[in-house]
Amino acid sequence: MGVFRKIGTIFLDVVETIVIALAIFVIIYLFLFQPHQVRGSSMFPNFHDNDYLLTDKISYRLNEPKRGEVVIFIAPKNEEYDYIKRIIGLPKEKVSINKNNQILINDQKLDEYYLPAGTETFGGAFLEAGKTVTIPDDEYFVMGDNRSHSSDSRDWGFVPRKNIIGKAWLRYWPPKDMGLISLKETN
């Protein structure tokens, strides 16, 4: 009888430990950090296909997204997927692409320090070159870093604030690129 009691106690301890660990995992996953995988080349050269990131889900509960931050959001045309892009334009700003294929924010050239020199930005179905759009309240204009291979706000429009899951915080795979992702993320 004593052996069965010890086995039962050990079993209950193991179950209790598993339940507590799962509860902690669920809380972290739902409210603090969520893993995401980069799929495709839209963020090249700063992020590569199959990079794994942790998304910070708490910062935007306390602060507004900033220009240049890399965000993960619910895809506008297929809500089953999450996209990763960089914030280019903020609410109430005017965005345009000039004749030199450069981004203008409120008629001022945007310094895109995170892109290789000579990167050109062409218009899309939503924002054509030479046109200007004004970003509504609580919405953002986002683009991939690989401008010629990115489906982004130039094609499908603005991202509502409520669709933003969080910002890219930590790259944990591949190990050689592991580290915190700063606002000035460069290749």
Order of alpha helices (4+ residues) and beta strands (2+ residues): alpha-beta-beta-alpha-beta-beta-beta-beta-beta-beta-beta-alpha-beta-beta-beta
